[in-house]
């Protein structure tokens, strides 16, 4: 659906232009493009075969914006190439939703098609909504970005007391806690999690920092969980309710951060993965269901392309609702889009996108592409991919949602769309580009992999000596046992998906092979043994770790339950 846009000159757009001389150059470029567009539009009026991007929405007035037939071909080819069943794509341009369409299947077995209203998991594009809820409270004077977290959540604590005392609301959103990227994710995924948000926040104190506070970018989902609880505390209502009342309802967005209704469940996309052995396969553990999601503030919101287009349309219109009311003030919108932490610029970005600046803001990434400022965020979850982007100078917004695990669809389709309105960008087959790019990434990954460990297949103590119930002070209980088929097993009390088969490796080490290979990396279970050959406890680390720094299994040490009770 289209929503009216304020006819006054977009001041957000103007703000971006005024920041650098390059914006002035871009303005001249836009004037040229606009004049060219007017000329071509007049020609198109005469021609009877002129096509709209979507017959149900407004046609584009920019001649360089990709046409519907071309986009349809790109998306369909990308789905086939990157082993993805379906996708939904929406484009906002010059204030109007000019394209909103589904492609492929939301359920491969039933062959039910994706539509523009099909629901997907937004993954990390959810973070922008958490940022917006806090910005609303800042607008209301109930909190400031530099306020201390402990002033609102007294139970908030990190391993370092000084960092705890200095930690601000802004720190929650900008990935500069000092933790390694992904620290604490073991409490969120694989779903379903048995941890509450209160438990997650309490357990932050057990996570060991990798870097100095505010020195290094380290992507953190658990900090967004914490931010949502700050919002809930200030608003005196659950974060989900506040989000619905203050953002989803005013914008008439059919999105859900808590239990979705049957109408959404009946049009929800199943998540899928792919490998050479199994082909395309469903990932039911991440399927959209009627349960509330603990990880929603970081990556658990469900939505569709139609509603996400409204969200991008609103942001491009200075965060004004369809009624003309300001959802967020211009000041706070600019704050959300202000770079906070510099990000690494890869050679790929430099060469392919001419990127010379890249930063994380508040729930968004800011990246220069061909001289244009792109405000975007990607989302990755087993079975789902998302990509949301706005380019204010081009009055362009794009949302791509798909139900596969390969990022090739979202990236190739996004680049195809945004580069079509950049005269400086040379024509590129972006599907071929990402085929080649992924092949090179795979080669780098394989080169980083450690050689497969070789063990004797025997351990030094009787097998039964290693069994029992163990407990980590923050991850909780796990059980190592022999089942009725005499198979040694591992199970987690808090994370029910973490169940697997234990194999003796060597010395005092075992390997756990997870039943669900998408759940986590297979892991070593390494026991520490006392001089009297009793078990002191065990630690875990990935079986095929490619990096020295890895969030999986960090800061865990499981001790026999009686020993824990004796402390």
C-alpha angles and dihedrals in degrees: 000000000000122000126202116258124211107258094217116102109279105254093196087059089047092049092056091048094051096055099078142015088243089066089058089054089048090052090057089049091051091050089054091048092049093052090048089049092053091052093049092044090057090051090050091054089060094046113078095204097064112137132213121216088239125007089216095056139047118290120243119255092200110091093204096058109108114263124239097251091051093047092047090055093048094050094045092049092046092052091053094042097050098039096247122145100209150352142188122214131190130179129198116197132172092348098311135096098241099173135025118158143143127227134194125350135325089196117030096193094052094034091226111164129238115243132187086264097051113123123238134172109263093209110189095352080080088076092076090063092051088051090050093052090055092046090056090056091048088053089053091053093242095119140007128217091242095050115119118256093222089061088069102026109035090182091060110114138157126198091266115061093206091055090047092054093047098043112119136195088254090055089059091061103039106060096238101119093118092247120127114258111280096016109160094018088120086077092055107037146079091043139260095056124196093205123102121215089251090055092047092053092046091051094055087089090067095057113099114222118237097197141028114279111274092000103101139029112249116168110235128189094174091062090059088051087054092048091054090053090052088054090049091050094050095041092044091226137082114288090237092057093047091050092051096046098043103035117009097044098045090048094043090234119165095218131128135204093176135033107338121218125250091260089065095041090053091059100037123129119236113231118239140192133194140212135160094254100048102024113209111352135174123253102210096176089070095041117132108257140157095273126109113246122227091203094053096114090054102034116330108094116119121212144141135244094253093058094040088055088058089052093053091043089054094050091050088052094057091269094295119157123230088264091056097253119135111250089190127007120255089246094056093042089055089047091054090052095046113111113247109166124030116235129211113265110216125212086247091059092046096049101034103036102020088236116176099163132038129166144157115245123175109314090334140077120229116210134170112227119180089335094309124114110237118194108197150139133201127212128210127183129150102276098011139069129186137182125185122180141165129189105193095192090058093038086233132143128176133185124187123183125177140168101229134090097232115095091206094093097053095042098046094045092045093051092046091055101042095041090053089071095044109087091195094060116094118228110270132178094231094190091058089043093057093043087059093040093052091048090055091046090052090052091052090048092052091049091054094049115107116236111272107270117248121212137174093244090236133093130212100241130053108280093243090060090073097051129095143077116311131183136205116203093240108016093050132212129353127180126217109193148145113251129214090273091056091250118141112237142189123208134173122218095207099038108044094186091062097087124128152144121278119221124189109241115173143309103348097337133106134183122228114208108199118229088222106050091195092058101076144322116293106257146211115237104206118191126208111212129205121229089260090057094252118136115260093184142280141255129204135219135167116284094221101027112179094185133045089222111061130153096212113103094353119150093014124129117166119205128189107274096240089053090052091052091050092060 
